[in-house]
Amino acid sequence: MTKQKEIFIPKEPAKVGICAGGDPAYDLSHIGQARAYVAVDVLYRYLKHLGYEVT
């Protein structure tokens, strides 16, 4: 973390992996849990739009 913008360079050209852990279901779902799922989905869709193979 350099506190500066850096160019994104994947380890394998045109391939990106996303690891999104599951939600610990201790109680009823709430909006904070939904936010995490939406954030990962938006990132996934954006990377696909840029032409990356996302796994």
C-alpha positions as a Markdown table, in Angstrom:
| # | Residue | x | y | z |
|---|---|---|---|---|
| 1 | Met | 0.0 | 0.0 | 0.0 |
| 2 | Thr | 1.7 | 3.1 | -1.2 |
| 3 | Lys | -1.2 | 5.6 | -0.8 |
| 4 | Gln | -0.8 | 6.3 | -4.5 |
| 5 | Lys | -2.7 | 5.1 | -7.6 |
| 6 | Glu | -1.1 | 2.0 | -9.1 |
| 7 | Ile | -1.7 | 0.3 | -12.4 |
| 8 | Phe | -3.6 | -3.0 | -12.0 |
| 9 | Ile | -1.5 | -5.9 | -13.4 |
| 10 | Pro | -2.9 | -9.4 | -12.9 |
| 11 | Lys | -0.5 | -12.3 | -12.2 |
| 12 | Glu | -1.8 | -14.1 | -15.3 |
| 13 | Pro | -2.6 | -11.9 | -18.3 |
| 14 | Ala | -6.4 | -11.5 | -18.9 |
| 15 | Lys | -7.3 | -13.6 | -15.8 |
| 16 | Val | -8.4 | -12.3 | -12.4 |
| 17 | Gly | -9.5 | -14.3 | -9.3 |
| 18 | Ile | -11.8 | -13.0 | -6.7 |
| 19 | Cys | -12.1 | -14.6 | -3.3 |
| 20 | Ala | -15.2 | -13.5 | -1.4 |
| 21 | Gly | -15.7 | -15.3 | 1.9 |
| 22 | Gly | -19.1 | -16.4 | 3.0 |
| 23 | Asp | -21.3 | -14.7 | 5.5 |
| 24 | Pro | -21.3 | -16.0 | 9.1 |
| 25 | Ala | -25.1 | -16.5 | 9.7 |
| 26 | Tyr | -25.4 | -15.7 | 13.4 |
| 27 | Asp | -28.6 | -13.9 | 13.1 |
| 28 | Leu | -31.0 | -12.4 | 10.6 |
| 29 | Ser | -29.5 | -10.8 | 7.4 |
| 30 | His | -29.1 | -7.1 | 7.4 |
| 31 | Ile | -28.1 | -4.4 | 4.9 |
| 32 | Gly | -24.4 | -4.5 | 5.8 |
| 33 | Gln | -24.2 | -8.1 | 4.6 |
| 34 | Ala | -26.0 | -7.2 | 1.4 |
| 35 | Arg | -23.5 | -4.4 | 0.8 |
| 36 | Ala | -20.6 | -6.9 | 0.8 |
| 37 | Tyr | -22.3 | -9.1 | -1.8 |
| 38 | Val | -23.2 | -6.1 | -4.0 |
| 39 | Ala | -19.6 | -4.8 | -3.8 |
| 40 | Val | -18.1 | -8.1 | -5.0 |
| 41 | Asp | -20.7 | -8.3 | -7.8 |
| 42 | Val | -20.0 | -4.8 | -9.0 |
| 43 | Leu | -16.2 | -5.6 | -9.1 |
| 44 | Tyr | -16.9 | -8.8 | -10.9 |
| 45 | Arg | -19.0 | -7.2 | -13.6 |
| 46 | Tyr | -16.6 | -4.3 | -14.1 |
| 47 | Leu | -13.6 | -6.7 | -14.6 |
| 48 | Lys | -15.7 | -8.7 | -17.1 |
| 49 | His | -16.6 | -5.5 | -18.9 |
| 50 | Leu | -12.8 | -4.7 | -19.1 |
| 51 | Gly | -12.3 | -8.0 | -20.8 |
| 52 | Tyr | -10.8 | -10.1 | -18.0 |
| 53 | Glu | -11.7 | -13.7 | -17.4 |
| 54 | Val | -12.9 | -13.6 | -13.8 |
| 55 | Thr | -13.0 | -16.7 | -11.5 |
